[in-house]
Amino acid sequence: MKTFNIPDFYRSRIITPIKEFRRKNDKLKRDYAPTLLDFGPVQFLIARHFGFCYGVENAIDIAYKAIAENPDKRIFLLSEMIHNPDVNRDLTDRGVRFIMDTKGNQLIDWQELTTEDIVIVPAFGTTVENQNKLTELGINSYVYDTTCPFVEKVWNRAAQIGEKDYTIIVHGKPNHEETRATFSHSKENAPTVVVENIIQAEQLARYIVGSVPASQFFAEFQGQYSNGFDPEKDLKRIGVVNQTTMLASDTQGIADYLKNIMVRHYGLRPEQVETHFANTRDTLCYATNDNQDATYALLTHEADLVIVAGGYNSSNTSHLVELCEHKFPTYFIESVNKILDKQLIRHFNMHSKEEVVTENYLPETRPARIMLTCGASCPDAVVEAILLRLVSFFEGAKPIDEIMQAF
């Protein structure tokens, strides 16, 4: 597998060796059991898979290479490279400027750019429209293109089935950068519509079977369909692709649901399914799947609480939080700075979309058991800092060097 040049300050003397130990002892990735770190009065259950994935490491490698290779040039990112505040803050501290925010709002006018400027494409990819704009300005968007290879795989699969006259159904958050990019590339080859969840998939099914007037489609899916979309014509042959950071089980559930709608509506036998529904199972991201499967395995154990680290606007991280909070008290934090002390923790409430402070979050029981994981864009160093901060609150905890002897 390709190796990447990742700055040392993103790595960890604790987390990185544990990951490597687990990788060497489970090369086929069949063991999803968490790693137990027993400090005596507190125990940590650390997810088998978490943190920087292939696509994130690729993006970081390219971005820091762009900085190193162009010391005398202005460097821009189309938008946040990944959804992690520490990484994006370090890039801006090094002089990198964002052209747009994560919602696509312009921060720097296109006309401010020159042919001498360097523009980095983020890991989510970008729209065809943005690529064309850069080309018009004389800037090659492919020199420092950090688009995740698995996102490009989705684009390629959408193009392939689009060429076979399927309409593309994109499962994703309509305003997310990756979904906007996938939608933009998909609509170049085929009619395309975005569905955010199973509820919208069920709404779409009504147009497939014709149980509601086609004219209602345009209001119900406003801003989520390609120009010229005709629900009466374009929903006869479909294929589902996804925003790679969505829950794999949700994408598969939507695909299975729409497939069954097609089978029943057209009375299809098994060998006839692909006349109306394309097979796109190969577009699910391995890293998202691994992190989610590791979280499911983590949750089969008992604990007092879960700490999930990552950017608050990180889609894949938010899905891990969703899984965890169904079973345990779960605290979603960006960094160690959110752990105010042994009594107070500031964390993100995904339902109210704001930070809140919780008192007495640590249990009185001994040993306390804490689950720990993070999103695919969160550095190991962040997880290490959180772990050490929490350990410091437990009197009589074993020293970290003693714990690390096993790894």
N, C-alpha and C positions, 0 to 999 in steps of 0.2 A: 504494500500500500504506500502511496505517496506520503512523504513526510513534509511538514511545513515548518517554516522559521517563525516561531511564536516568541514574542518578547518574554524574557524570564519573569518579569513582574506579573505576568498573568498566570504563571505556574505556581505550584505549591509543594512544599517539602513533605506534606502529609497526604493530600488528596491525590496528587499525580502519581506517587509510588503505589498507593492502594489500587488505583485504576490499572496501572501496569501489571501489578501482581495478579489481579483478577483476570486481566486479558491473557497473560501467559498460562494461567491455570484453567482457562476456559475459552480456548481459541475458537471453538464453534459457537460460542455464546448460547449455550443451552442451560446454564445455571443463572437464574434470575434472582436467586436469594440475595438479600442485602448483606453488606459487610457489617459485622458487629465490632464496635470499639468499646471495650469495657474499662472505664476509668474508675470503677468501684462505686462511688455514690451516684454516678451518672453513666448511663450507657447510650451509645449512639448507634442507630441502625441507618446505614448509609446505602442509598439505592445502588443497584448494580450498574446502571447506566445513567449518566447525567452529564451536564456540562458541554463544553465545546464539541460540536459535531464536525464532520468532514467539511461541510459547506462553510461553517463559521471560521474554522482554521484556515481554509483556503482564502476567505475574504480578508482576514487579518494579515495573512502573509502578503497578499497583493497590495493592500493598503499601505503597510509600512514599507514595502518595497518602493511604492510610488513616491513616498516621502523621501526615502534615502536617495533615490535616483534623480530627484528634481529639487535640489536645495535652493535654487534661485528662481523657481517658478511658483506661481500661485496654484494652489491645489484645492479642488472643490469635490464634495460628495453630492450626488444628486439628492440624497436624503440620508437619514441615519443608516449607517452601513449595516448594523444589526441592532436589535432592540436590547441594548445593554448600556446603561448610563455611564459606567466606568470606562468602557471601550470608547464610546462616542466622546466623552469628556477628554480623554487622553488625546484623541485625534484633533479635537478643536484646540487643545492646549499647544499642539504642534503646528498650529496655523491653518488646519483644514477648515474650510467653511462649507456650510450646507446651502444648497441652492433652493431646496424645498423642505418643508416639514413633513412629518410622517403621513399627514392627511393630503399631501399634494399641493398645499398652499405655497405660492412663490415667496421665497425669502430674499432672493437675489434676482434681479431682472436679467433675462437672457442676454440683453444687449450689453450688460457689463462684462460679459465674457469675451475673450479674444482667442485667436488661434494658438497663442502661446500658452494658454492655460491648460492645466491637467484636470480632467474630470473623471472621478472614480464612480463606477456604477455599483450600487449596493448589492448585498447578497440576495435581496428579494428580487433582483432584476429590475427592469424598468419598462415603460410602455414603448410601443413602436413610435408613438408621437414624440416622446422625449428623445429617442435615438435619432429620429429625422431632424429634430430641432438642432441637435448637436452637430449633425452632418452639415446642415445649412450654415452653421457658424464655423465650419472648418475644423471641428474637433472630432477626433476618432474615439468613439465611445468604447471600442473594443481593446484598447491598449491596456487599460486597467479596469477590466470588467470582472467584478467579484461575484457575479451571479452564481448562485449555488447550482452545481451540476444536476442536482435532483429537481430543482425548479425547471431547468432547461429540459430535463427528461419529460416533465409534464407538458411543456410547450410542444415538444416534438411529437408526443403521443397525440395531443390534441390536433396537431397539423395532419398527422397520418389518418386519423379517423375522419377529420374534416374533409380530406380529399376523397373519402369514400361516401360522401354525402350524409354523414351523421351531423346532427346538431350537438354542440358541446354544452353540457351542463357543468358549471364550475361550482363545486362545493367550497365556499369560503366566505369570509367576512367582506362584504362589498367594498368597504373603505380601506381595507388593509393593502399595503403597498404590493405585496405579492399577488393578491387577488386582482388588483388593478392591472398589474403587469401581465398576468396570465390571461385575463379577459382581453386585453389589448392585442396580444399575440394570437389568441384563439380566433378572434373575430376577423382576422386577416384571411382565414381559411374556411370559416364556417359560421353559420348563425350561432350565437352564443348567449346564454343566460346564466346569471349567478343565483344560486340558492344558498341561503345562510345556514339553514338547519332543516330538520325533518318536517317542521311545520310548513316551511316554504316548499319543500318537496311535495307535500300533500296538496298544497295549493296548486302547484304546477300540474299534478296528476289530473286535476279536474279539467284542465285544458287539453290534456292528452286524450281523455275519454270523451270530451265534449259535453260535460255535464253543466258547464256554465258558459255564457256567451264569450267568445274570443275577444270581444271589445274590452272586457274588464281586465284583461291581462296587462294592458299598458299602464293602468293605474296601480295595479297590485304589485307589479315588478318595475316600477318607475326607477330609472337609472341603473337597472341591472340587466338590460338586454341590448343587443347590438342593433345598429341602424337597419331598418327594413325588416325587422323580425316579424314573421307571420306565424302566430301560434297554431293556426289551422293547418299550415303546410310544414312548418319546421319542427314539429314535435312528433313526427311519425317515425323518425329514426334518430336515436339519441345515444350519447356516451357520456359517462361521468368521469371528470377529473377533479383534482382537489388542490386547494391551498395546502402545501405540504405540512404545515404546522397544526392542522386541525386534528381532532381525535380520529385516529384511523377507524375505530369502531363506528363513529358517527358517519364517516364517509362511506364505509361499507354498508351501513344500515340504509343510507339514502340510496346507494346504488342498487342494493337488493330490493328495496321497496319499489323503485321505479322500474326495475327489471320485471318484477311480478305484475306491476300494472300493465306493462307491455304484453306479457304472456297472456294475461286474462283478456285484455282488450282485443288482441288480435288472434286469440285462440292458438297460440304457438306451441308446437311440439319442441322438445329439447334441442333437436338439431336445427330448428328454425329460429332460435332466439336471436342470433346475430343478424337476422334480416331487419330487426328493429332495435336491437340493443347491443352496443359494442362492448367487448371485453377490455376493461382498462384497469384490472387489478394491479398491474405492474407499475402504476404511477404513485403508489404509496411510498413515502420516504422511510428508509430503513432506520434512520436515527430517531425520527419521531416515534416510530413503532417501538424501537428498543427502549426509549425513555418511558413510554407509556406502559409497556409490558413490565418493565422493572418497577414502576410505581404500583401496578396491580399486585405484583409479588410482594412488594414492601408492605402493602396494606393487609396482607394475610397475617401479619404479626401484630403483636399488641404494643401499644405505646401510650404515653401521656399526651404528647403533642407532636405536631409536624412543623418543621421550618422549611419553607420553599423559597429559594433565592432566585432573583432575576428581575429584569426590567418590568415595570408595571404595564407597559404596552407590548410585552412579548406574548404573542398568541400561544406558542407551545407551552410557555411557563404557566399561563393562566389555565390551560387545560389540566396541567398537573395539579394545580390548586383545586380545581373543581373535583377531581378524583379524590383527593385527600380529605377535603372538608366534609365529604359525605360520611366519614367514619371517625375522624379525630379533630380536636381543636387545631386549626391550621393557621399559620402566620406567614403571610406573603411579604417578604422584605427585599429591598434592593441591595442592601449592604449591611455590614456589621454596625454601622452608625445608627441603624434603626433599633438596635438593642440598647435601650437607654440605660438600664441597670438591671439588677436581678429581680426587680419588682415590675418594671415597665417596659413594654415593647411597642414601638410604632410600626404599624403594618397596613397594608393596602386591603381595603374591603372591596372586592370586585363587584358587589351588588350595588353599593352606593357610589362606587368609583371615587373613593377618597381615602386618605390615610386616617386611621383611627389609632388611639392609644388604649392598650389593654393592660389592666393591673393584674398582678399575681398570676402571671402566665406560667411560671414554673411550678411544678407540683411539690408537695411536701413529702411525698412517698420516696423511699430509698430502696433500691436504686431508682432514680428517675430514668425514664426511657424516652429518648427524643429521636424522631425520624428526621432525616436530613436529605434533601435533594435540591436540584436547581434546573433551570431551563437550559436549552442548547446553546444559548449565547452568553452564559454566565461563566466567568473565569474560575478556575480552581482556587485561585488566591482568595476570592471572595468567600468561597465555602470554608476554606481554612480559617479565615479570620472569624467567621461566625462560630465555628466549632470551638476555637480557642477561647473566644469571649464567653461562651456558655460554660465551658469547663471551669473557667476561673471563678464561677459563682458557687462551686461545690467544694467545700472544705474537705481536705483529705484525698482529693482526686490524684490518681497516679500520674506521674510525669509523662509527657508525650513521647519522650525518647524510649521509655519502657514499652509503651503501647506499640510503637513503630517497629520494635524488634521482630515482630511477626511478619513484617513485610519487607 
